[in-house]
Every structure is written in structure tokens, then in C-alpha cells.
Amino acid sequence: MIFVITLASRSLAALHNFYGRDQLLLRDGPFRVRRQHVLSPYIVDLFVPTYRLVIEIDGGYHDTQQQRAADAHREAELVRLHGVRVLRIDAALVDARPAAAVALVLAATRR
């Protein structure tokens, strides 16, 4: 499964907070995390190569019906082209409870 953290203006700050504040939890885990990784033709927020996992952090921009459709298409293409799994994490969760967001990532690597 790939976790995808999608950047929007608000979620960009959440990504920096998530990766910066909790990078020890992610970095010292049993896997390597790559930030802003290219999976052509896309750039994903975080990628865990060992688990073929993309992590996208979604801000409010992703709440519109049009953007949800675009996100679904992007996910389908990532799966089709790269055989990954995608995990979307709400930027509000990352801001309010970063340890919970890290727990989602760790749980996804155990599947």
C-alpha cells in the first residue's frame, strides 16, 4: 500500500510539521521515508519504498467534489503505473495529533 500526502497551501505546512516534528519516529522506524518523491508523472508527498507506500496529506482543498475526483484518478494511476498503495491523511489530524498520523503510517506498513 502506498500512502500519499497531497500538498495544498495548508497541507504544505502540515507536511513540514509532520515530517519535521515527527521525523525521528518516521526515520528511526524500520523503513526509509522519502519526501517529495517522483513517481512519474507525479510527485508524491512521502514514499516508503520498502512497502511501496505513498502518503498524501490532504488539506481543505481536497474537500471539493472536483478535487476528490482528481485525487481518485491520480491514485488509480499511481496504482496502475507503479503498483503502490496510497494512504491519505487529513492535514488537520497531522496538525492536531501528529502521533496519530504517524500511527496510521506504521499501521499501514504492517498490512
C-alpha positions as a printed NumPy array, in Angstrom:
array([[  0.   ,   0.   ,   0.   ],
       [  1.232,   3.466,  -0.739],
       [  0.497,   6.455,   1.377],
       [  0.087,   9.634,  -0.458],
       [  0.181,  13.011,   1.174],
       [ -1.131,  15.627,  -1.244],
       [  0.141,  19.16 ,  -0.905],
       [ -2.157,  22.143,  -0.951],
       [ -1.316,  25.513,   0.543],
       [ -2.498,  24.493,   4.02 ],
       [ -1.303,  20.923,   3.821],
       [  2.198,  22.056,   2.813],
       [  2.645,  23.453,   6.311],
       [  1.193,  20.247,   7.757],
       [  3.679,  18.175,   5.766],
       [  6.601,  20.222,   7.064],
       [  5.269,  19.915,  10.613],
       [  4.648,  16.185,  10.192],
       [  7.988,  15.433,   8.626],
       [  9.946,  17.841,  10.808],
       [  8.393,  17.258,  14.205],
       [  7.935,  13.517,  13.811],
       [ 10.799,  12.681,  11.519],
       [ 12.536,  10.756,  14.284],
       [  9.525,   8.444,  14.548],
       [  9.497,   8.014,  10.787],
       [ 13.25 ,   7.996,  10.189],
       [ 14.087,   5.679,  13.054],
       [ 11.36 ,   3.252,  12.093],
       [ 12.043,   0.013,  10.253],
       [ 11.912,   1.787,   6.878],
       [ 13.193,   4.744,   4.918],
       [ 10.82 ,   7.616,   4.069],
       [ 11.428,   9.78 ,   1.003],
       [  9.894,  13.245,   0.85 ],
       [  8.653,  14.754,  -2.442],
       [  9.454,  11.579,  -4.348],
       [  8.929,  11.318,  -8.116],
       [  6.663,   8.514,  -9.313],
       [  6.364,   9.739, -12.861],
       [  4.345,  11.615, -13.891],
       [  3.534,  12.53 , -10.282],
       [  5.408,  13.831,  -7.264],
       [  4.106,  12.302,  -4.053],
       [  4.451,  13.877,  -0.632],
       [  6.052,  10.879,   1.068],
       [  7.091,   7.48 ,  -0.217],
       [  8.102,   4.386,   1.753],
       [  9.854,   2.264,  -0.903],
       [ 10.164,  -0.898,   1.208],
       [  6.362,  -1.088,   1.44 ],
       [  5.529,   0.573,  -1.892],
       [  3.563,   3.091,   0.168],
       [  2.664,   6.636,  -0.848],
       [  1.483,   9.071,   1.81 ],
       [ -0.517,  12.151,   0.842],
       [ -1.503,  14.833,   3.351],
       [ -4.749,  16.479,   2.313],
       [ -5.769,  19.99 ,   3.291],
       [ -9.167,  21.59 ,   2.828],
       [ -8.527,  21.944,  -0.901],
       [ -9.243,  18.227,  -1.234],
       [-12.751,  18.54 ,   0.196],
       [-14.373,  19.608,  -3.078],
       [-16.1  ,  17.044,  -5.249],
       [-13.965,  18.033,  -8.231],
       [-10.709,  17.593,  -6.32 ],
       [-11.83 ,  14.27 ,  -4.818],
       [-12.437,  13.027,  -8.382],
       [ -8.987,  14.241,  -9.452],
       [ -7.412,  12.586,  -6.399],
       [ -9.181,   9.289,  -7.17 ],
       [ -7.859,   9.399, -10.747],
       [ -4.334,  10.155,  -9.523],
       [ -4.484,   7.261,  -7.044],
       [ -5.703,   4.875,  -9.722],
       [ -2.862,   5.942, -11.991],
       [ -0.267,   5.537,  -9.232],
       [ -1.547,   2.024,  -8.576],
       [ -1.663,   1.165, -12.284],
       [  1.728,   2.623, -13.178],
       [  3.716,   1.832, -10.046],
       [  1.837,  -0.877,  -8.136],
       [  1.689,   1.169,  -4.964],
       [ -0.824,   1.641,  -2.174],
       [ -1.998,   5.132,  -1.267],
       [ -2.785,   6.49 ,   2.184],
       [ -4.395,   9.893,   2.564],
       [ -4.061,  11.657,   5.88 ],
       [ -6.055,  14.779,   6.718],
       [ -3.836,  17.794,   7.378],
       [ -5.998,  18.686,  10.393],
       [ -5.065,  15.347,  12.002],
       [ -1.387,  15.977,  11.305],
       [ -1.642,  19.419,  12.923],
       [ -3.701,  18.37 ,  15.947],
       [ -2.424,  14.845,  16.6  ],
       [  0.817,  14.128,  14.71 ],
       [  1.47 ,  10.958,  16.706],
       [ -1.872,   9.599,  15.464],
       [ -0.815,  10.353,  11.887],
       [  2.456,   8.502,  12.431],
       [  0.474,   5.595,  13.902],
       [ -1.557,   5.411,  10.664],
       [  1.655,   5.148,   8.666],
       [  3.085,   2.476,  10.949],
       [ -0.177,   0.505,  10.798],
       [ -0.159,   0.658,   7.007],
       [  3.326,  -0.832,   6.902],
       [  2.094,  -3.815,   8.892],
       [ -0.575,  -4.79 ,   6.362]])
